[in-house]
Amino acid sequence: MKIHQIRNATIVCEMGPYRILVDPMLGHKAEHPPLRIFGLRQRNPLVELPVSAEALLQTVTHCLITHCQKGHFDHLDRPATEWLKARQIPVICTPHDARYLARRGLNVQPLAEDHWHPQPFLGGTISTVSCTHGRGLIGHFMEHGVGYFIQVPGEPGLYLSGDTVLTEAVRQFVRQHQPEVSVVPAGGACMDIGGEIIMGVEEVIEFTRLSSGRVIANHLEALSHCPVSREALEAAAQDAGLEARLLIPADGAVLTLAQTPVQDLQTA
């Protein structure tokens, strides 16, 4: 398996002959509005796509969307929608998002409703895991979406957490399934009211301690409401003794992740 970090939550997962684009935000730097009203009102994204993105996108065979409604352009923006529509890439999503995406002319292939229930996917299985995209008052205004757990023969089990804080449901999933590779949001995003709406430094460290596998942190240094830096997260991982398992790729980086033998997982 290879994980190509593009920008923010946008990655490409390479599994055998398949290239799965996740939560594409393909617009240019500053193409989208600020995400906070008060303080420094920076337009988004803060950085351009890496130079490697154009060639990588030409290899994409499928797309996964964790959530996209209520203005979440950072997981599917207009340029990405037009790109997917033009190529009729199969878009895997929840039934909740299927009609919304189909109205935009996308080639939608919705999953079943049930969380935790594995469904056929690329010769293996995929299941959804619940997300909580913010607690309390701010949580009422957010689109919560899902994470995905993908198991394909010969590849590490992959958990794409989606935009979520570290809830008991996420803890339970990790304890029960111990995915060999997890991709989690680490930017500590905050709106003008309420607390974090995705994991920040402390929750990513806790998640990594719960997991026996490798954890990839993204959703970093690309949006104006995400204050966590790669440098700060790396320092926290070193302080916690987790730097070998908490991976923090730069935009454009490629991570190669082999399947971990069962005995190694048990002793990790």
Summary of the structure (lengths in Angstrom):
residues: 268
radius of gyration: 17.2
end to end distance: 19.7
largest distance: 51.0
contacts: 907
relative contact order: 0.16
helix: 24%
strand: 25%
